[in-house]
Amino acid sequence: MIPNPAGDLPGIEEKPSVFTMSDSPCVAICSTLYDEICRGCGRTAMEVANWVFFSEEEKRAIWARIRAEGYPRRP
């Protein structure tokens, strides 16, 4: 079965991924030049800093948003 961090959110397609919902989307390409969005994982600086404190529901919502935006990006 393919993990789907988007859960049952409409409009978010299930994509193959090596990540699971509880994993951090970090791909060790940390850059937030000129804005608050990391170029590697797509999270805001606040989301990166507070990841370990988020509930599973909050993490799923972040995963859904970043996957819809084409993140995480690997080199």
Secondary structure, DSSP 4 states (H G I P E B T S, - for coil): ----TTTT-TT------S--TTS----S----TTSSB-TTT--BHHHHHHGGGS-HHHHHHHHHHHHHTT-S---
